[in-house]
């Protein structure tokens, strides 16, 4: 049905409802029998099929906790986060050990040298070391 037919049907229904009390009994009987005949010819309602998509995004947690395999999903979410934390922690520890070892090497070289530590603070000594390296 297009829009004009629907509007016409609404106008007819409205007009019939307004004058329902003024209709003669024979007309009301004919309308009642026509309604019964129309309902008898009406097609049966077919079941409606609805496709429901399962939420797979992080923000759609509808069946996240009700699903029997939800613990696998929780582990699937937590495992990359945990792996990232372990990786970053290991990288931080490695860099700290590397920095400590480099500082210890400098300290050992400084303490085992024959020069006193105050000689390293002298600007002239730095110039002397720069000339020796060239």
Backbone as a chain_set.jsonl record, in Angstrom:
{"seq": "XXXXXXXXXXXXXXXXXXXXXXXXXXXXXXXXXXXXXXXXXXXXXXXXXXXXXXXXXXXXXXXXXXXXXXXXXXXXXXXXXXXXXXXXXXXXXXXXXXXXXXXXXXXXXXXXXXXXXXXXXXXXXXXXXXXXXX", "coords": {"N": [[0.848, -1.175, 0.0], [0.482, 2.172, -0.801], [1.233, 5.52, 0.315], [-0.964, 7.198, -0.076], [-3.133, 5.421, -0.201], [-3.084, 4.374, 2.368], [-3.607, 6.678, 3.886], [-6.213, 7.206, 2.963], [-7.542, 4.933, 3.942], [-7.315, 5.391, 6.7], [-8.867, 7.721, 6.911], [-11.416, 6.758, 6.151], [-11.851, 4.898, 8.198], [-11.875, 6.628, 10.391], [-14.14, 8.187, 9.776], [-16.138, 6.219, 9.832], [-15.975, 5.443, 12.517], [-16.801, 7.799, 13.784], [-19.497, 8.035, 13.058], [-20.624, 5.729, 14.031], [-22.594, 5.224, 15.961], [-24.843, 6.231, 14.679], [-25.466, 4.571, 12.574], [-27.703, 2.436, 10.735], [-29.147, -0.675, 11.939], [-29.04, -2.764, 10.026], [-26.949, -2.046, 8.325], [-24.828, -2.088, 10.12], [-24.801, -4.824, 10.659], [-24.121, -5.831, 8.114], [-21.549, -4.716, 7.873], [-20.282, -6.015, 9.98], [-20.383, -8.692, 9.097], [-18.864, -8.426, 6.769], [-16.439, -7.773, 7.876], [-15.825, -10.142, 9.247], [-15.578, -11.878, 7.06], [-13.374, -10.718, 5.794], [-11.391, -11.097, 7.726], [-11.307, -13.865, 7.679], [-10.191, -14.35, 5.195], [-7.71, -13.328, 5.5], [-4.201, -13.662, 5.49], [-2.265, -15.998, 7.347], [-0.131, -15.08, 10.006], [3.261, -15.113, 9.361], [6.079, -16.609, 10.946], [8.494, -14.425, 12.221], [11.808, -14.011, 11.315], [14.694, -13.327, 13.029], [17.9, -12.155, 12.987], [20.44, -12.391, 15.223], [23.299, -10.887, 16.165], [26.284, -11.89, 17.713], [27.929, -10.075, 20.182], [31.156, -8.919, 19.626], [32.914, -7.019, 20.245], [34.921, -5.051, 22.459], [33.386, -3.409, 24.1], [30.903, -4.626, 24.193], [29.549, -6.509, 26.31], [27.513, -8.391, 26.734], [26.882, -11.276, 26.851], [29.15, -12.019, 28.078], [29.798, -12.809, 30.72], [27.959, -14.789, 31.138], [28.319, -16.857, 29.425], [29.33, -20.244, 28.942], [31.984, -20.639, 28.223], [33.207, -18.369, 29.048], [35.336, -17.925, 30.742], [37.52, -18.629, 29.224], [37.509, -16.573, 27.397], [37.966, -14.436, 29.101], [40.547, -15.046, 29.945], [41.743, -14.854, 27.473], [41.598, -12.125, 27.089], [43.02, -11.141, 29.278], [45.517, -12.359, 29.097], [47.262, -11.217, 26.985], [47.655, -8.7, 28.146], [48.9, -9.343, 30.555], [51.21, -10.59, 29.524], [52.398, -8.408, 28.257], [52.946, -6.799, 30.491], [54.812, -8.417, 31.853], [56.841, -8.505, 29.939], [57.579, -5.76, 29.733], [58.414, -5.344, 32.364], [60.603, -7.115, 32.497], [62.269, -5.935, 30.567], [62.755, -3.471, 31.797], [64.154, -4.352, 34.081], [66.417, -5.481, 32.858], [67.591, -3.215, 31.641], [68.16, -1.733, 33.937], [70.058, -3.414, 35.226], [72.066, -3.341, 33.303], [72.765, -0.607, 33.374], [73.666, -0.426, 36.024], [75.864, -2.167, 35.92], [77.523, -0.775, 34.113], [78.047, 1.564, 35.574], [79.357, 0.417, 37.745], [81.671, -0.544, 36.473], [82.898, 1.867, 35.755], [83.316, 2.946, 38.317], [85.053, 0.969, 39.38], [87.262, 1.239, 37.675], [88.015, 3.834, 38.285], [88.646, 3.648, 41.029], [90.707, 1.778, 41.031], [92.738, 3.0, 39.747], [95.885, 4.805, 39.638], [95.833, 7.485, 40.057], [94.533, 10.117, 42.122], [91.023, 10.671, 42.914], [90.456, 13.409, 42.754], [92.003, 14.352, 40.718], [90.691, 13.797, 38.398], [88.748, 15.695, 38.314], [90.023, 17.983, 37.568], [90.345, 20.448, 35.087], [92.393, 20.753, 33.337], [93.501, 18.233, 33.31], [91.57, 16.786, 31.936], [91.9, 17.957, 29.415], [94.462, 17.059, 28.9], [93.979, 14.261, 28.731], [92.355, 14.232, 26.459], [94.21, 15.004, 24.512], [95.922, 12.811, 24.563], [94.352, 10.781, 23.527], [94.207, 11.425, 20.882]], "CA": [[0.0, 0.0, 0.0], [1.252, 3.405, -0.8], [0.848, 6.473, 1.352], [-2.318, 7.704, -0.334], [-4.105, 4.383, 0.182], [-3.1, 4.295, 3.838], [-4.325, 7.86, 4.373], [-7.63, 7.011, 2.658], [-8.067, 3.943, 4.888], [-7.446, 6.057, 8.001], [-10.007, 8.64, 6.845], [-12.641, 5.953, 6.153], [-12.009, 4.354, 9.551], [-12.255, 7.724, 11.275], [-15.529, 8.55, 9.464], [-17.02, 5.15, 10.333], [-15.993, 5.491, 13.976], [-17.576, 8.962, 14.223], [-20.93, 7.813, 12.815], [-20.945, 4.35, 14.408], [-23.862, 5.182, 16.695], [-25.929, 6.671, 13.797], [-25.692, 3.593, 11.508], [-28.849, 1.545, 10.935], [-28.722, -2.02, 12.326], [-28.741, -3.607, 8.869], [-25.617, -1.662, 7.862], [-23.881, -2.59, 11.115], [-24.703, -6.276, 10.455], [-23.35, -6.058, 6.884], [-20.152, -4.396, 8.162], [-19.752, -7.073, 10.835], [-20.16, -9.887, 8.274], [-17.736, -8.127, 5.871], [-15.22, -7.861, 8.7], [-15.551, -11.564, 9.475], [-15.097, -12.452, 5.794], [-12.027, -10.204, 5.553], [-10.486, -11.773, 8.662], [-11.169, -15.26, 7.254], [-9.298, -14.387, 4.027], [-6.402, -12.786, 5.87], [-3.131, -14.66, 5.58], [-1.734, -16.244, 8.685], [1.143, -14.4, 10.237], [4.446, -15.976, 9.267], [7.04, -16.278, 12.015], [9.531, -13.49, 11.812], [13.165, -14.452, 11.636], [15.56, -12.228, 13.437], [19.29, -12.563, 13.144], [21.081, -11.702, 16.331], [24.752, -11.019, 16.079], [26.936, -11.932, 19.012], [28.858, -8.966, 20.345], [32.553, -9.339, 19.65], [33.746, -5.879, 20.563], [35.244, -4.951, 23.876], [32.311, -2.748, 24.824], [29.678, -5.421, 24.179], [29.769, -7.599, 27.25], [26.197, -8.944, 27.057], [26.981, -12.672, 27.268], [30.545, -12.263, 28.46], [29.886, -13.53, 31.981], [26.985, -15.872, 31.173], [28.747, -17.884, 28.492], [30.107, -21.281, 29.626], [33.404, -20.513, 27.907], [33.605, -16.986, 29.297], [36.654, -17.881, 31.394], [38.519, -18.625, 28.152], [37.547, -15.221, 26.848], [38.628, -13.577, 30.081], [41.98, -15.324, 29.845], [42.168, -14.304, 26.183], [41.765, -10.682, 27.242], [44.025, -10.848, 30.3], [46.827, -12.907, 28.76], [48.145, -10.244, 26.339], [47.997, -7.642, 29.095], [49.89, -9.915, 31.467], [52.457, -10.78, 28.771], [52.991, -7.077, 28.089], [53.502, -6.363, 31.774], [56.024, -9.204, 32.114], [57.858, -8.057, 28.983], [58.069, -4.446, 30.14], [59.152, -5.512, 33.616], [61.896, -7.724, 32.163], [63.062, -4.931, 29.868], [63.186, -2.508, 32.801], [65.194, -4.987, 34.907], [67.623, -5.621, 32.03], [68.212, -1.896, 31.508], [68.712, -1.367, 35.25], [71.287, -4.189, 35.437], [73.057, -2.818, 32.365], [73.207, 0.687, 33.907], [74.434, -0.694, 37.244], [77.153, -2.748, 35.518], [78.34, 0.288, 33.526], [78.488, 2.426, 36.676], [80.335, -0.344, 38.521], [82.923, -0.551, 35.706], [83.514, 3.195, 35.897], [83.805, 3.056, 39.692], [86.219, 0.089, 39.549], [88.398, 1.851, 36.974], [88.41, 5.024, 39.028], [89.261, 3.268, 42.3], [91.935, 0.994, 40.835], [93.733, 3.833, 39.076], [96.905, 5.357, 40.526], [95.54, 8.894, 40.29], [93.467, 10.378, 43.09], [89.785, 11.101, 42.254], [90.436, 14.861, 42.522], [92.688, 14.638, 39.454], [89.701, 13.696, 37.324], [87.954, 16.921, 38.329], [90.839, 19.065, 37.041], [90.07, 20.684, 33.675], [93.635, 20.547, 32.593], [93.689, 16.79, 33.147], [90.671, 16.389, 30.841], [92.541, 18.372, 28.167], [95.589, 16.145, 28.711], [93.425, 12.99, 28.264], [91.886, 14.436, 25.109], [95.391, 15.024, 23.648], [96.477, 11.47, 24.536], [93.504, 9.95, 22.689], [94.387, 11.779, 19.467]], "C": [[0.893, 1.238, 0.0], [0.67, 4.366, 0.227], [-0.569, 6.995, 1.157], [-3.378, 6.691, 0.085], [-4.205, 4.266, 1.701], [-3.853, 5.485, 4.423], [-5.831, 7.729, 4.121], [-8.259, 6.023, 3.641], [-8.238, 4.552, 6.277], [-8.642, 7.005, 8.02], [-11.325, 7.884, 6.876], [-12.895, 5.404, 7.548], [-12.472, 5.431, 10.51], [-13.723, 8.123, 11.046], [-16.498, 7.491, 9.991], [-17.094, 5.173, 11.851], [-16.812, 6.662, 14.502], [-19.078, 8.698, 14.12], [-21.366, 6.404, 13.189], [-22.292, 4.256, 15.117], [-25.051, 5.542, 15.797], [-26.23, 5.659, 12.69], [-26.93, 2.756, 11.794], [-28.351, 0.131, 11.249], [-28.371, -2.911, 11.138], [-27.35, -3.299, 8.335], [-24.558, -2.174, 8.827], [-23.701, -4.097, 10.962], [-23.882, -6.593, 9.207], [-21.863, -5.772, 7.115], [-19.51, -5.49, 9.025], [-19.473, -8.334, 10.021], [-19.007, -9.665, 7.3], [-16.419, -8.21, 6.634], [-14.839, -9.307, 8.948], [-15.008, -12.223, 8.218], [-13.667, -11.991, 5.499], [-11.012, -10.878, 6.474], [-10.272, -13.23, 8.271], [-10.21, -15.371, 6.069], [-7.889, -13.904, 4.338], [-5.385, -13.919, 5.976], [-2.695, -14.815, 7.027], [-0.4, -15.526, 8.809], [2.277, -15.412, 10.189], [5.4, -15.61, 10.407], [8.159, -15.394, 11.457], [10.885, -14.026, 12.24], [14.011, -13.232, 11.931], [16.955, -12.792, 13.615], [19.909, -11.715, 14.238], [22.569, -11.956, 16.23], [25.335, -11.014, 17.484], [27.94, -10.793, 19.077], [30.286, -9.466, 20.449], [33.471, -8.176, 19.976], [33.942, -5.792, 22.066], [34.108, -4.333, 24.681], [31.03, -3.539, 24.893], [29.874, -6.65, 25.054], [28.458, -8.256, 27.645], [26.267, -10.37, 27.582], [28.371, -13.017, 27.774], [30.633, -13.106, 29.729], [28.914, -14.706, 32.063], [27.384, -17.051, 30.298], [29.559, -18.946, 29.233], [31.605, -21.179, 29.355], [33.914, -19.101, 28.184], [34.967, -16.91, 29.978], [37.763, -17.94, 30.359], [38.637, -17.237, 27.534], [38.24, -14.272, 27.807], [40.133, -13.787, 30.051], [42.518, -14.748, 28.543], [42.349, -12.799, 26.231], [42.916, -10.381, 28.187], [45.419, -11.31, 29.902], [47.724, -11.923, 28.014], [48.558, -9.106, 27.267], [49.069, -8.133, 30.049], [51.228, -10.116, 30.763], [53.155, -9.444, 28.553], [53.616, -6.563, 29.361], [54.792, -7.101, 32.101], [57.157, -8.749, 31.197], [58.436, -6.703, 29.387], [58.854, -4.509, 31.44], [60.533, -6.116, 33.357], [62.809, -6.75, 31.46], [63.599, -3.891, 30.846], [64.305, -3.097, 33.657], [66.505, -5.124, 34.132], [68.348, -4.283, 31.906], [68.818, -1.441, 32.831], [70.023, -2.116, 35.511], [72.405, -3.69, 34.531], [73.626, -1.486, 32.871], [74.052, 0.499, 35.157], [75.812, -1.258, 36.897], [78.07, -1.693, 34.92], [78.871, 1.228, 34.605], [79.54, 1.722, 37.522], [81.682, -0.407, 37.796], [83.65, 0.782, 35.831], [84.096, 3.361, 37.298], [85.055, 2.196, 39.91], [87.45, 0.672, 38.864], [88.916, 3.06, 37.73], [89.152, 4.656, 40.306], [90.565, 2.492, 42.121], [93.048, 1.791, 40.154], [94.695, 4.409, 40.108], [96.642, 6.808, 40.85], [94.467, 9.052, 41.364], [92.213, 10.862, 42.36], [89.739, 12.595, 41.977], [91.124, 15.228, 41.213], [91.705, 14.587, 38.289], [88.833, 14.953, 37.244], [88.711, 18.103, 37.742], [90.593, 19.205, 35.548], [91.32, 20.465, 32.828], [93.887, 19.07, 32.358], [92.798, 16.256, 32.023], [91.262, 16.766, 29.492], [93.722, 17.45, 27.859], [95.096, 14.78, 28.179], [92.932, 13.101, 26.817], [93.053, 14.433, 24.126], [95.982, 13.626, 23.519], [95.678, 10.562, 23.606], [93.721, 10.233, 21.202], [95.594, 11.196, 18.889]], "O": [[1.901, 1.319, 0.702], [-0.288, 4.034, 0.924], [-1.291, 7.208, 2.131], [-4.402, 7.06, 0.66], [-5.294, 4.081, 2.246], [-4.646, 5.323, 5.35], [-6.635, 8.101, 4.975], [-9.372, 6.241, 4.118], [-9.216, 4.252, 6.962], [-9.353, 7.09, 9.022], [-12.263, 8.31, 7.55], [-14.026, 5.439, 8.032], [-13.348, 5.198, 11.342], [-14.459, 8.367, 12.003], [-17.553, 7.824, 10.531], [-18.162, 4.947, 12.42], [-17.451, 6.547, 15.547], [-19.841, 9.095, 15.001], [-22.393, 5.934, 12.7], [-23.047, 3.309, 14.894], [-26.18, 5.184, 16.13], [-27.173, 5.869, 11.927], [-27.192, 2.401, 12.943], [-27.238, -0.224, 10.86], [-27.472, -3.745, 11.251], [-26.637, -4.216, 7.929], [-23.503, -2.643, 8.398], [-22.591, -4.606, 11.114], [-23.051, -7.502, 9.219], [-21.008, -6.501, 6.612], [-18.349, -5.847, 8.829], [-18.446, -8.982, 10.221], [-18.248, -10.594, 7.022], [-15.408, -8.662, 6.097], [-13.664, -9.665, 8.869], [-14.085, -13.034, 8.289], [-12.847, -12.77, 5.015], [-9.9, -11.194, 6.051], [-9.194, -13.781, 8.496], [-9.495, -16.364, 5.943], [-6.98, -14.058, 3.522], [-5.687, -14.996, 6.49], [-2.755, -13.874, 7.818], [0.35, -15.39, 7.843], [2.256, -16.429, 10.883], [5.512, -14.443, 10.783], [8.676, -15.617, 10.363], [11.075, -14.44, 13.384], [14.032, -12.254, 11.183], [17.155, -13.786, 14.313], [19.901, -10.486, 14.179], [23.026, -13.099, 16.211], [24.924, -10.227, 18.336], [28.707, -10.575, 18.14], [30.59, -10.336, 21.266], [34.692, -8.338, 19.98], [33.201, -6.4, 22.839], [33.896, -4.707, 25.834], [30.121, -3.134, 25.618], [30.313, -7.699, 24.583], [28.304, -8.647, 28.802], [25.753, -10.645, 28.666], [28.72, -14.192, 27.883], [31.455, -14.019, 29.807], [29.03, -15.536, 32.964], [26.823, -18.138, 30.435], [30.395, -18.601, 30.068], [32.411, -21.597, 30.187], [34.927, -18.681, 27.626], [35.683, -15.923, 29.806], [38.835, -17.373, 30.57], [39.731, -16.788, 27.192], [39.01, -13.407, 27.389], [40.904, -12.83, 30.121], [43.626, -14.213, 28.511], [43.167, -12.251, 25.492], [43.705, -9.471, 27.935], [46.408, -10.712, 30.326], [48.89, -11.799, 28.388], [49.68, -8.607, 27.183], [50.037, -7.423, 30.322], [52.275, -9.839, 31.347], [54.379, -9.362, 28.654], [54.688, -5.959, 29.332], [55.755, -6.496, 32.57], [58.302, -8.624, 31.633], [59.653, -6.522, 29.381], [59.851, -3.805, 31.6], [61.523, -5.672, 33.939], [64.011, -6.733, 31.725], [64.753, -3.474, 30.745], [65.297, -2.421, 33.931], [67.582, -4.906, 34.688], [69.569, -4.218, 32.047], [69.884, -0.825, 32.84], [70.994, -1.514, 35.97], [73.562, -3.624, 34.947], [74.835, -1.264, 32.803], [75.052, 1.194, 35.335], [76.812, -0.875, 37.504], [79.272, -1.704, 35.185], [80.029, 1.641, 34.549], [80.503, 2.346, 37.967], [82.728, -0.331, 38.44], [84.87, 0.821, 35.994], [85.214, 3.849, 37.462], [86.008, 2.639, 40.551], [88.554, 0.609, 39.405], [90.124, 3.282, 37.803], [90.167, 5.27, 40.637], [91.438, 2.55, 42.987], [94.167, 1.301, 40.006], [94.375, 4.494, 41.294], [97.178, 7.322, 41.832], [93.589, 8.199, 41.492], [92.333, 11.422, 41.271], [89.048, 13.02, 41.051], [90.864, 16.293, 40.654], [91.895, 15.283, 37.292], [88.246, 15.232, 36.199], [88.102, 19.131, 37.445], [90.625, 18.216, 34.815], [91.226, 20.019, 31.685], [94.428, 18.69, 31.319], [93.21, 15.387, 31.253], [91.151, 16.007, 28.53], [93.957, 17.1, 26.702], [95.717, 14.206, 27.283], [93.081, 12.159, 26.039], [92.915, 13.917, 23.017], [96.499, 13.283, 22.456], [96.243, 9.674, 22.968], [93.449, 9.377, 20.36], [95.878, 11.405, 17.71]]}, "num_chains": 1, "name": "protein.A"}
